[in-house]
Amino acid sequence: MTFNDGLVTANLSISLDGYVAGPNQTLADPLGAGGEDLHRWMFEQPDENAAIVEQILAPRAYIMGRNMFGPIRGEWTDDEWKGWWGENPPYHGPVYVLTHHPHDPIPMEGGTTFHFVTTGIDDALAQARAAVGDDARISIAGGASTVRQYLAAGLIDRIIVTISPMMLGGGERLFEGFDDPGLTPVEVLHTPLATHITYERRR
């Protein structure tokens, strides 16, 4: 599979009742009650799900919302906060964080640099594209609100929705609050802990 296709992609795990994060999200439990279990497939069955993991790691630039980057709200008050992922985040490329409050870039080990964009989703995508070129994949990494904005704007070419066989009963939904984004299913991969459905945007 080639990833030199210039696509804008997204990959999210979702419960049977439609949630990508559980209720009662806290600093200690950022995905809410039960939310971590949405991703069991990635860690407990890496071989069966290797093709999907490969796609998740294929993009050369990423865009995420501020809530995904960390728990701080309003003005930046903790200069020591550098994300949830430790000194060597898994992105290994530029990451553009949507925020209303300016922040200097944060370079990390392994080639990841967090850039902070205050000028909206279109400019974040333009900056990512300028950084990695027209042929590189860019991922809208999350969270749900950020992916919803890009879906509503028609800016995501392909999204893989991974359905985990569990119920969360509440939390944050992905598919709500916007019109039909025009998605067509093009591939399904089933494993014991997940069903991966790949959708492409109808043009």
N, C-alpha and C positions, 0 to 999 in steps of 0.2 A: 504494500500500500504506500502510495506517495503522499507526502504531506506538503509538498511544494505547490500548493493550489490556491493560496491567497484567501482561503475561506475565513470567515468570522464564525466561530463555533461556541458552543456552550455544552457543559456536561453536568447534570444534576441528578442526585439520587432523591427519590420521592417515595412516600409511603402509599399504601393502597388507598388511603383516604385523602391523598392529595397534598401532603405536607412535606416540605423540604427541611424543616426544622421543627422541633417539638415545642411544647408550651414551657413557660417559666425559664426562659433563657437568662443565664447569669454569667458573671465573669468566670466562675469555676465550671460552668456547664454551658458553653457558648452555643451549642446546637440544641439546647433545651432538653427536657426530659425525654429520653429515648432516642434523641436525634443521632447520637453516635452510632447506634445500631443500623442506621440506614446504610452505612458504609462497610458493614461486615464483609460483604462480598470482595472488597478490594484487598483486605488483609488476610482473610481466612481461606480464600480460594483464588490466589493470584494467578495460578496457571490457567484455570478455566476462564478467567476474565482478562487474560493478558492482552487480547486485541483491543479491548476498551481502554485499559490502562495506558497502552501505547498511544492511543489517540488523545487521552487526557494530557499526557506529557509531551505531545508533539508540538504545540504552539511555541513560537519564539517570543511572544509578548502576551501580556495578560492585562485585563481591566477588572477592577473589583470596586465594590462600594466601601465606604468608610467603615460601616458596621462589620464587614468581613475582615478588614484589616485589624480592628481592635475595638475595645469597649469604651474608648474615650469619646465623649460627646461635646459639642460646642468648641470653644477655643482649645487648642492643643495645650495641655497642662503637664504632660509627662514626657519630657524629652528622652527618657530612657526606653520608652515603648517602641519596639521594632517589629511588631506583629506576633502572631501566635506560634511561629514555626521555628524559633530558635535562631542561631547565628547563620545557619545555612538553609534558607528556605528552599522548597522543592521547585521553584520556578526557573531559576538559572537563566534569567533574562529580565528585561524591563517590565515592571508592573506599574500600572497607572491607577492610582487610587482616587476615586471621585470624592470630593469634599467641598464644603463651603468656606473652609479656612485654610489659608496658605501654610505650607510647610516645606522646608528644604528637603531635597532628595535624601534618601537613606540608602547608602550602598551596603551590601551584605556580602558574606562569603558565597562562593559558588557562582558568581556572576549576576545575582539578583540585585536590582536597584529599585526601590520604591520611589515613584514620582507622584506628586500630588497635584491633581487637576481641579481647578475651581471654575472652569469655563464650560462644563457640561459634557454630555455623553458624546456628542459629535466631535468635539475637540480632543477628547481622550482617545477616540478611535483614530483621528487624524495623526495625533502624536505617536501612537503605537505603530501605525502604518509607516510613518516617516522613519521610525527607528529601525524597523526590520525589513522593509521593502515590500513590494507588491505581491511577491510570490510566497511570502511566509504566512503561516496560520497565526491568527490572533484569537485568544480565548476570552470570552466574557465569563470570568471565573465565579462570580456571585457577589453578594448573596441574591436571594430571590428578587428583591426589589430592583436591583441593578439589571438582572436578566430580563425582568418584565419590561423595564424601560427600553432596552434594546430590541426586544421582540415587538413591542408596540410601535417602535420607529421603523420596523422592517430592516434592521441592520444585522440580524443574525442569519447566516446562510444555512447552518446545520446545527441541530441540537440533539444530543443523546440524552434521553430521559431513562434513567435506571429505576425500575420499579422494584422496591424491596418488599418481600412478603410479610408486612407488618402494618399495624395500625398505630398512629400516634394520638388520635383523638383531639388534636388541636395543635396550634402553632402557626407557622407561616406557610401560606400556600404559594405555589408558583403561578398557576393558571387562573388568575382572577384580576379584575380591574382594568381589562383592556379588551379591544375587539379581537375577533378571530385573526391570528397572525398569518394564516394561510400556510399551514404545515402539512406536508405529505409524508407518510411513513414509507421509508425505502429499505429498511433492514431491521430484522429482529434477531437477537442472540439471547438464548435462554440458558441459564445456569441454575444450580440448586438454590442459590441465595439471591438471584437477581434476574430480571428480564430487561434487557437493554433494547430500547426502541430508538432507532435513528430516524429523525425527521429532517426533511429539507424544505426550505421556503419555496412556495410556488412562485414562479416569476411570470 
